[in-house]
C-alpha cells in the first residue's frame, strides 16, 4: 500500500499513462487549447493522446508532409510559434484540416532506435503572447521523458483506428463572436 503522502509521485503503470499525464500537465500548466502526443508512420501523423480529449479524436490522422510538426522537425520553422501566420513555413499550413491553428509548440519524441517516433505539440486557436516561447523547456522535458520511457522499453499504445475527420478546422475557434484574432 502506498502512503497517502506520496501517492502523487508513484510511477506511471505504462507509457500511455505517462503520455496522458504529460499532456494533462502541459494543458494545466501552460494552457493552450489542446496538447497532443503523436506518432509518425510513413506519411501519417497520428494523434495517440490528447488533452483535453474533447478537442480532437484519438486516431485522427493527417498527412505528415503537410503538418506543422514536420516543418519543426526538419528545421524549417521554430519549435514555438506564438503567431503561426508570422512564420512562413507554418503560414502555408493554415488551410484545410489545419485551419484554425494560430499558435503552435512542438518537440520531437524519439523512438528506441533514436529515430523520430512522433511529437508532443500544443495548438491554440488564438495567437499566444511572445512570452509563451519561454515555456519551451517544459514541453521539451515532457517529450524527453516520453523518449526515455520508450528507450527503457515501455511500449506505446497501438495506433488507434482512424477517427472520421469532420469537414472544417481541427481546432474550433474559441473566440467570442465578433472578436478578431490577435496578431
N, C-alpha and C positions, 0 to 999 in steps of 0.2 A: 504494500500500500504506500502511495506517495503522500507525504505530509502536505497539508494544505498550503503551507508557506512557500513551497517550491513547485507546486503543480503547474505554474505558468511557464516554467522553463524545462519541462520534460521534453525528451526528444520526440520529433515527429515520427509517426509509425511508418511512413513511406514517403516517396518523392512527391506524390500528388498532394499529400497533406502539407509538406514544406512549401510547395508552389502556391497552394491556396493561402497559406499563412503569409507568404511573401507579398502576393498581390493585395491581400486584405490590409497588411501593414502599410504598403505604399499608398493605397487609397485613403486610409485613415490618417496617415502622417503628412502626405503631400497633397492630397486632394486629387484633382483632375476627374474627368468623367468615368474613365474605366482604365484598369490596369490588366494587362494580358501576359500570359506565358504562351508562346507559340512554338511550333515545330516546323521545320522545313523538310519537305520530302519532294525531291525533284524540283518542279516548278510550283509546288503547292505550299502556301503559307497557311498553316492550320492553327486555329485557336484551341489550345488544350485546357487552359484555365482562365477565368475572368472574374474580376471583382469590380463592381457589383455584377453578378451573373445575369441580372435582368437586362443589362445594356446590350449584350451581344451573346448569341448562342454558342456554346461549346461545339466544336466541329465546323464552325464557319470557315470556309476556305476562300482564299483569294490567290491570284497569281503572284508568285514570289517576284517575278520580273517587274510588276507594277507596284510593289509595296514600298512604303516608307522605310521599312526595316532593311530592305536590300540596299537602298541608297545609303543608309547609315553604315551598314556592314562593309560596303565597298569603298567607303571613304569619300563618297560624292557629296555628303551632307553631314552636318554635326549630329551628335547623339541627342542634343536637346535643341529644339526649335520652338521658341515660345510664340512665334508667329510663323506658321508654315508658309504663308503666302510670300514672306520675305526671303525664303530660301529657294532658289531656282529648282534644285533637284526635288524638292517637296512640292513646290507650287504646281508643277506639272502633273501632280498626282491627286489633285483635289476634285476630280470628277468621277463619275460612275460610282462604284461601291464605296469608294473612299471619300466621297463628298461629305463635307461637314467637319473635317478634321482641321482645326485651326491651330492646334499646338500638339507637338509630338516629343516624346522622350523614349529612347530605346537603347538597349545594350545587348550584345550577343550573349548567348548561353552556349558553352562548348560541350561537346559530347565526350565520351570516354577516349576517343582517339585524338582529341584536341581539335577536331574539325567542328564546323558550325552545326549545332543541334537545333537552335531556334533563337528566340529573343524574349526578353522581358521588355514590355513597352507600355507607355501611358499615352492616352489620347484624350484630347479635350475639344469640345465643340466651340470653345471661346479661346481667343488668344490669352496667354498667361503673362504675368509680369516678367520682365527680363531677369529679375532676381531668382526666378524659379530654376534657372540654369545652375545656381549654386547647390541645388539638391541632387545633382547628378551622382555624386559619390554614394548616396543612399541607394539609388537604382543599381549602380554598379555592384554594390555589396550583395544585393539580393540575387542578381544574375550570377555573381561569382559563387555564392552559396549553392545555388542550383547546379552550377557546373561541377562544383566539388562533390556534391551528393551523387551526381551521375558518375564521376570518376571513382567514387568509393563503391560503386556497384548498385546503388538504388535504382530500380527500374522506373522509367517514366510510364505514365498510363498509355494504354493503346490509343491510337488515333481514333477519335470519335467519328461516328458516321457523319458525313457532311450534313450540315443543317441547311434547310431551304433558306435561301437568301432573299428577303423581300426587296422589291424594287426600291430604290432610294438610297438614303445615306446609311452608312454603317452606324454612325452616331446620330441620334436625334438632336436637333437644335434645341438647346436648353435655355435659350434667351427668352425673356418675356416678350409677348407680341409687341411689335413696333420698335424694339431695341435693335440697334445695328451692331455688328461685331466690332470689338475694339481692335485696332491695328496699331 
